[in-house]
Amino acid sequence: MRQDIASVLIDEAAIQAKVREMAAAISRDYADRELSVVGILKGATVFCADLLRRITVPCTLDFMAISSYGAASRSTGVHRINLDLEGPLIGRHVLLVEDIVDTGLTLRFLREYLIQRTPASLSIAVLLDKPSRRKADVEVEYRGFEIPDEFVVGYGLDYAGKYRNLPDVCILKPEVFAPK
């Protein structure tokens, strides 16, 4: 896998420090409330697990799966819910955990979708933010790193199902996903 990596953008130590910082902020903000954490499969799984272990308030955990990329390296803009939540959100404080905000279209779709379930509050935590690609405004309350417009893998992020298990966020070599 390492032969497909152009460079390490964010190393494991920096990621873990940022996750601890984000978890501390979330724990402060929800100090007197129970939190319903909703992780977005599959990309946010590693980030969500690390973040959840460091949040100090009572939490429940559920997952959703949504597709907008398929095997492509760019979002198609069409969203399909592949796995929905098991429980209701009515009156709950919800933290939506996502790996990356790129165009903002997926997060906007998810925010609008979850708001229809009448939670008491809804906030979003993302590890990575790529603002240069934004097409839709979306409010993100907890943001890890701002990154350049590069295709990244590792720490849960993939290309064609691979590279999720890398401990760092890495820039994939363009020839790996270029048409042959």
FIRO-734253 format. One line per 2 residues: number of its first residue (from 1); for each residue x, y, z of C-alpha. Coordinates in Angstrom, 1 decimal, always signed. Example, Ala and Ser with C-alpha at 12.3 -4.5 7.8 and 13.67 -1.06 7.14 Angstrom:
2
1) +12.3:-4.5:+7.8; +13.7:-1.1:+7.1
END
This chain:
180
1) +0.0:+0.0:+0.0; +2.8:+2.4:+0.9
3) +4.0:+2.4:-2.7; +0.7:+4.1:-3.7
5) +1.2:+7.0:-1.2; +2.7:+10.3:-2.5
7) +3.2:+11.7:+1.1; +1.9:+11.7:+4.6
9) -0.3:+14.7:+5.1; -1.2:+14.3:+8.8
11) +0.7:+11.7:+10.9; -0.9:+9.5:+13.5
13) +0.4:+11.5:+16.5; -1.1:+14.8:+15.2
15) -4.4:+13.0:+14.5; -4.6:+11.6:+18.0
17) -3.8:+15.0:+19.6; -6.5:+16.6:+17.5
19) -9.0:+13.9:+18.4; -8.3:+14.4:+22.1
21) -8.8:+18.2:+21.7; -12.1:+17.7:+19.8
23) -13.3:+15.2:+22.4; -12.5:+17.6:+25.2
25) -14.5:+20.4:+23.5; -17.5:+18.1:+22.9
27) -17.4:+16.9:+26.5; -17.4:+20.5:+27.8
29) -20.2:+21.5:+25.5; -22.4:+18.5:+26.5
31) -21.3:+18.3:+30.1; -24.9:+18.2:+31.5
33) -26.5:+16.2:+28.7; -26.4:+12.7:+27.2
35) -25.1:+12.5:+23.6; -26.3:+10.4:+20.7
37) -23.3:+9.9:+18.5; -24.1:+9.0:+14.9
39) -21.1:+7.7:+12.9; -21.1:+7.7:+9.1
41) -19.9:+4.4:+7.7; -17.4:+3.4:+6.5
43) -15.0:+6.4:+6.4; -15.7:+7.8:+9.8
45) -15.4:+4.5:+11.7; -11.9:+4.9:+12.9
47) -12.3:+8.6:+13.8; -15.6:+7.9:+15.5
49) -14.2:+5.1:+17.6; -11.2:+7.2:+18.7
51) -13.4:+10.2:+19.4; -16.1:+8.2:+21.3
53) -13.4:+6.7:+23.6; -12.3:+10.2:+24.6
55) -15.7:+11.8:+25.1; -16.5:+11.9:+28.9
57) -20.3:+12.4:+28.9; -22.8:+9.5:+28.6
59) -23.2:+8.5:+24.9; -25.2:+6.2:+22.8
61) -23.8:+5.1:+19.4; -25.5:+4.4:+16.1
63) -24.4:+4.3:+12.5; -25.6:+5.3:+9.1
65) -24.2:+4.4:+5.7; -24.6:+6.8:+2.8
67) -23.1:+6.6:-0.6; -22.1:+9.5:-2.9
69) -18.7:+8.3:-4.3; -19.0:+4.7:-5.3
71) -15.5:+3.7:-6.6; -14.9:+7.2:-7.9
73) -12.5:+9.8:-6.4; -15.1:+12.6:-6.6
75) -18.5:+12.9:-5.2; -21.3:+12.2:-7.6
77) -23.7:+14.5:-5.7; -26.4:+11.8:-5.6
79) -27.0:+10.5:-2.1; -28.3:+7.1:-1.2
81) -28.9:+5.9:+2.4; -27.6:+2.3:+2.5
83) -28.1:+1.9:+6.3; -30.4:+4.0:+8.5
85) -30.4:+4.6:+12.2; -32.0:+1.9:+14.5
87) -33.5:+4.3:+17.1; -35.4:+7.5:+17.2
89) -33.7:+10.9:+17.6; -36.7:+12.9:+19.0
91) -35.5:+15.1:+21.8; -32.0:+13.8:+21.8
93) -28.7:+15.7:+21.5; -27.1:+14.3:+18.3
95) -23.4:+14.5:+17.3; -23.0:+13.5:+13.6
97) -19.4:+12.2:+13.1; -18.0:+12.3:+9.5
99) -14.5:+11.7:+8.2; -14.3:+14.6:+5.7
101) -16.3:+17.6:+4.4; -15.5:+18.2:+0.8
103) -18.3:+19.7:-1.3; -20.6:+19.9:+1.7
105) -23.4:+18.2:-0.3; -23.4:+15.0:+1.8
107) -23.3:+16.8:+5.1; -26.0:+19.2:+4.1
109) -28.1:+16.2:+3.0; -27.5:+14.4:+6.3
111) -28.2:+17.5:+8.4; -31.5:+18.1:+6.6
113) -32.4:+14.4:+6.8; -31.7:+14.1:+10.6
115) -33.4:+17.4:+11.5; -36.6:+15.9:+10.2
117) -36.3:+13.4:+13.1; -36.7:+16.4:+15.6
119) -33.6:+16.0:+17.7; -33.1:+18.5:+20.6
121) -29.9:+19.6:+18.9; -27.7:+18.5:+16.1
123) -24.0:+19.2:+15.7; -21.3:+17.9:+13.4
125) -17.8:+16.8:+14.0; -15.4:+16.2:+11.0
127) -11.8:+15.2:+11.1; -10.9:+16.8:+7.7
129) -12.2:+19.9:+6.0; -11.5:+20.7:+2.3
131) -13.0:+24.2:+2.0; -11.6:+24.8:-1.5
133) -14.1:+22.3:-2.9; -17.2:+23.6:-1.1
135) -20.4:+23.7:-3.1; -22.9:+23.8:-0.2
137) -22.6:+25.8:+3.0; -22.8:+23.5:+6.0
139) -22.2:+24.4:+9.6; -19.5:+22.2:+11.3
141) -19.2:+22.7:+15.0; -16.2:+20.5:+15.6
143) -13.5:+20.6:+12.9; -10.1:+18.7:+13.0
145) -7.8:+19.7:+10.1; -8.2:+21.9:+7.1
147) -6.6:+20.2:+4.1; -5.7:+21.2:+0.5
149) -7.5:+19.8:-2.5; -5.7:+16.5:-2.6
151) -7.2:+13.0:-2.7; -6.5:+11.5:+0.8
153) -6.6:+8.0:+2.2; -5.9:+6.4:+5.6
155) -7.4:+6.6:+9.1; -10.6:+5.3:+7.7
157) -10.7:+7.1:+4.3; -10.4:+4.9:+1.3
159) -10.1:+4.7:-2.4; -12.0:+1.8:-4.0
161) -12.2:+0.1:-0.5; -8.5:+0.1:+0.2
163) -6.1:+2.1:+2.4; -8.5:+2.6:+5.3
165) -6.1:+0.8:+7.7; -3.3:+3.3:+7.3
167) -2.7:+5.1:+10.6; -1.9:+8.4:+8.9
169) -3.9:+10.6:+6.5; -2.0:+10.3:+3.3
171) -2.1:+11.8:-0.2; -2.6:+9.1:-2.8
173) -0.5:+9.2:-5.9; -2.7:+10.5:-8.8
175) -1.7:+7.7:-11.1; -3.4:+5.2:-8.7
177) -6.8:+6.5:-9.5; -6.2:+8.0:-13.0
179) -8.0:+6.2:-15.9; -5.7:+3.7:-17.6
END
